[in-house]
Amino acid sequence: MINFSLRTQIGRLRLIGYAEGISYLVLLGIAMPLKYIADQPQYVRVTGMIHGLLFVLYVIGLIQAKTEYAWPIRTLLLGLLASVLPFGPFYADAKLYPMPNEGHTHHSS
């Protein structure tokens, strides 16, 4: 079960990551073909704006999680790389981000 607890930074990152990943797949797999095959560019405009907002929130969430959990810079950079690849946020969630209370320390300052 995926932990989307909004009480933790990792939970918020996971939620935003899944939303960003889905919006990217919708943009690439549905909106873009509709634009070029069916001459319906409005779907790219709407989906693109939503995806852009979610992308920015995801990057902010990554930076916040790196700071809060004292992640190495490598984790941040791999998370950023994953954010620009289709299915990347799902992979990052499964492989890069530890579950709460599993191998990460909460950095309080």
N, C-alpha and C positions, 0 to 999 in steps of 0.2 A: 504494500500500500504506500502510495506516495504521500509524504507529509507536506501539506500545503498550509501548515499553521501560520497564520499571519502574525503570531506572537513572536516569531523568531525571524531573523534576517534570512536564514537559509530557507525557511518556508516561503517567505515572500519572494526570494530569488527563484525558487522552484516554480511558483505560480506564474510569475512574470515570464520565466523561461519557456514554460509550456505554451502560454498564450502567444509569445513572440514566435516560437517555432511553428505553431499552427497557422498564425497569420502569414508567415513567410511561405509555407506550403500552399496556402490558399492563393496568395499573390502569384506564385510561380505556376501552380497547377491549374488554376481556374481563371483568375483575372487576366493574366497575360494571354493565354490562348483566346479568351473572349475578345480581347483588344485586337489581336492580329487576325484571328479567323473570322469572327463575327462582327468586326468593326464596332465594338462596344467599349470605348476607352474609359467610360465612367467607372467601371468596376476597378480598374487599376488606380484611378484617383482616390476612390474611397478606401480600398484595401491598402493602398500604399501609405495613405495618411495614418491609418490605424497601425499598420506594421511599423512605420517610422516612430510613432510615439512609443510603442511597446519596445522597440529596439533601444531607444534612449533610456527608458526605464530599466531595461535589462542591464545596460552598461553601468548605469548608476548603481543598481543593485549589486553587480559584481564588485565594484569598487568598495561599496559599503561592507560587503561580506568579507572581502580581503582584509579590510581594516579591522572589522569586529573580531574575526576569527584568526587573525595574524597568518593568513595564507601566504605561502611563498609566491613571489612574482610569477613564477612559472604557471601556477594555477590560474592566476588572473589572465595571463597572456593566452593560455589555452582556452579559457572561457571566452575571451574576446574573439579568438579565431573561430571557435565553434559557433559564435553568434552570426557569422556571415556565411555559414554552410547550411544547405538544406539538411534537416534532421540533426544539425549540430547541437542545438540546445538540449535535445533529448539525450544525446550521447554524453554531453557534459554533465547533465544531471545524474546519469547512471554511473559515470566513471570518475568524474573530478570532484564532485561536491559530496563531502561526507554527510551521513545522516546525523541529526542532532545527537550529541553525546557519544559519537563514534569517532574517536581519533582526532578531534579538533579541540582547540582550547579557545575559550571565550576571552578575548582581550579587553579588559576593562580599563579605560583611562578617562 
